[in-house]
Amino acid sequence: MTTDLISSLSAVGPHDEQHQVPLDYDPSTCDGVKHLMETFPDLQTIPPHYVLPEALLAKPVAEAQLPLIDLSGLEDGSQCRAFTVQAISSACSEWGVFRAVNHGIAEQLVADMLEAAEGFFALPVEAKRALSSGDVMNPVRCGTGLNAPAAAYAGHYWRDFLRHHGHPFHSHIHLWPSHPPTYREVTREYLVAVRRMVLRLARAISEGLALQEDQLTRALQEGCQIMAANYYPRCPEPEKTMGMAGHSDHGGLTVLIDNGVGGLQVRHGGAWMAATPVHGSLIVNVGDYLEVFTNGRYKSVEHRAVVNKRRTRISVGVGHGPGLDTIIAPAAQLVGSDDDHGPRYGSVVYKDYVKSQQSSVARGKTALEALSLDGPNEPSTGG
Ligand SMILES: O=C(O)CCC(=O)C(=O)O
């Protein structure tokens, strides 16, 4: 929303200038929640579009005791390799998410990545508007709320985002934000380091699945890397809205970092739980591609983000999937011939899967359920 538009809105709708936005404020045409909070810094009630139905709201939740895995056990010659492989395998099948420590990504690089993301969100709205697009397959895209174009849905989420493709860099780096000036250099270095770690994990996962041929590592090696930086400003009424709705990621493995402000929640055993940040650790999520590839042995984790009254939260998630033109389906070696171990998912071109998942306003694991040959899973709700 431009300053002129704000002034004109301020002049029309009845409102308390300090504590409420104008009644005719329309978030589908606005420049996001960061800009909203900067424009109305004394806001005490959120605009009605952001108030979500009770069923979608987060209730107070218990702390998740996520598996914590020391990845130094995967280093060449480590005596602990078999133990670490087993720990990764159990975490992927029981939780679909774990915390990784001794992951090989320098603490300073993580801090620099978060600072680069923050620097991008601090740019003037015009710079961010230049990267906004309604096309969910655009290789660089800035926006607010869900990934789907805002006009397509009624509820709005308290988040601004920047998404862009990473590896292979030569195809995308020239499209990335050119500001802050260090953005491209830092982001590239971070994405290289994350990809290296993910490929080590993929090898360990293949080992855990006793796959003779490592199709998983090959698929991720030749595949795509998509980064999402999320900005959740402080929110005057966090209990009435959410930063991000519950969803699973479309790729194989996602690596998530944040600025130390809590907000991530994961769904485990049907219940939502808080995954409070642990300094020095990274969150690794199993995504839908890995669930399909393993024929359901590993489960993609449903997760969401809540917001808070005092502090801005920034997170950066980097997803790794197969090539966009790959047909995804259960790996033949993981499908048995008898009825009990037959294929549990159909096949689809990954690009079409990404497009349908990103365009949909239905969240949870609905995109994966549509591919399931077992029928619908347990429905996902708030709470
Ligand atoms: O901000 C978070 O913790 C969650 C981010 C996320 O789920 C995403 O970017 O897809």
The ligand as an SDF file (V2000), in Angstrom:
LIG
                    3D

 10  9  0  0  0  0  0  0  0  0999 V2000
    8.7310  -20.2180    9.9140 O   0  0  0  0  0  0  0  0  0  0  0  0
    8.7070  -21.4110   10.1550 C   0  0  0  0  0  0  0  0  0  0  0  0
    9.1740  -21.8880   11.1790 O   0  0  0  0  0  0  0  0  0  0  0  0
    8.0500  -22.3480    9.1860 C   0  0  0  0  0  0  0  0  0  0  0  0
    8.3990  -22.0100    7.7740 C   0  0  0  0  0  0  0  0  0  0  0  0
    7.7800  -22.9430    6.7900 C   0  0  0  0  0  0  0  0  0  0  0  0
    7.0740  -23.8630    7.1390 O   0  0  0  0  0  0  0  0  0  0  0  0
    7.9740  -22.7460    5.3620 C   0  0  0  0  0  0  0  0  0  0  0  0
    8.6820  -21.8050    4.9480 O   0  0  0  0  0  0  0  0  0  0  0  0
    7.4000  -23.5610    4.5810 O   0  0  0  0  0  0  0  0  0  0  0  0
  1  2  2  0
  2  3  1  0
  2  4  1  0
  4  5  1  0
  5  6  1  0
  6  7  2  0
  6  8  1  0
  8  9  2  0
  8 10  1  0
M  END
$$$$
